[in-house]
């Protein structure tokens, strides 16, 4: 397996991210923004779990939790 993987995001969300990144001028690509946002989210969730005394979930559990949310967002964006 290679070092990188591909993910799918709704086009509208990607457009929003691209526009924001260009306005702010900090991120040079959608990928850079998403990578940083994902790392920040993982760090926040890990800290929240530690503070609550919960065991950190494995990657498969995180993916299973996130997938329905992403699917619903995608559905809303494509219908709207």
VMD Tcl script that draws the C-alpha trace (Angstrom):
set ca {
  {0.00 0.00 0.00}
  {1.30 3.44 -0.93}
  {2.00 6.36 1.34}
  {-1.08 8.32 0.19}
  {-4.74 7.54 -0.29}
  {-7.62 9.24 -2.03}
  {-10.81 10.38 -0.31}
  {-14.03 11.70 -1.74}
  {-15.65 14.93 -0.67}
  {-18.76 16.56 -2.06}
  {-17.84 19.04 -4.80}
  {-19.65 21.86 -3.04}
  {-17.68 21.29 0.16}
  {-14.45 21.12 -1.81}
  {-15.38 24.39 -3.50}
  {-16.10 26.04 -0.14}
  {-12.75 24.86 1.22}
  {-10.89 26.04 -1.90}
  {-12.53 29.47 -1.76}
  {-11.77 29.84 1.96}
  {-8.16 28.71 1.52}
  {-7.66 31.22 -1.30}
  {-9.24 34.05 0.72}
  {-7.11 33.35 3.77}
  {-3.99 32.55 1.76}
  {-2.61 30.14 4.34}
  {-3.25 26.76 2.70}
  {-1.94 26.16 -0.81}
  {-4.46 23.42 -1.61}
  {-7.69 21.76 -0.53}
  {-5.62 18.73 0.47}
  {-3.44 20.80 2.80}
  {-6.51 22.27 4.51}
  {-8.25 18.90 4.87}
  {-5.07 17.23 6.17}
  {-4.60 19.91 8.84}
  {-8.29 19.93 9.78}
  {-8.30 16.15 10.12}
  {-5.21 16.14 12.34}
  {-6.75 18.84 14.55}
  {-10.02 16.91 14.81}
  {-8.24 13.68 15.73}
  {-6.20 15.48 18.39}
  {-9.34 17.10 19.88}
  {-11.22 13.80 19.97}
  {-8.27 11.97 21.53}
  {-7.99 14.66 24.21}
  {-11.74 14.50 24.84}
  {-11.60 10.73 25.23}
  {-8.63 10.93 27.60}
  {-10.39 13.59 29.69}
  {-13.51 11.42 29.88}
  {-11.42 8.39 30.81}
  {-12.57 6.55 27.71}
  {-10.45 4.21 25.66}
  {-9.33 5.64 22.33}
  {-11.15 3.92 19.47}
  {-9.30 2.19 16.68}
  {-9.29 3.64 13.17}
  {-12.03 1.30 11.95}
  {-14.34 2.52 14.71}
  {-13.65 6.13 13.78}
  {-14.34 5.43 10.10}
  {-17.57 3.60 10.96}
  {-18.67 6.59 13.06}
  {-17.79 9.20 10.44}
  {-19.09 7.44 7.30}
  {-22.83 7.94 7.97}
  {-22.21 11.61 8.74}
  {-20.28 12.14 5.51}
  {-22.88 10.16 3.55}
  {-25.68 12.32 4.97}
  {-23.79 15.53 4.16}
  {-23.20 14.29 0.64}
  {-26.88 13.40 0.26}
  {-27.97 16.85 1.45}
  {-25.56 18.63 -0.85}
  {-26.55 16.63 -3.93}
  {-30.27 17.03 -3.24}
  {-30.05 20.73 -2.39}
}
mol new
graphics top color blue
foreach p $ca { graphics top sphere $p radius 0.5 }
foreach p [lrange $ca 0 end-1] q [lrange $ca 1 end] { graphics top cylinder $p $q radius 0.2 }
display resetview
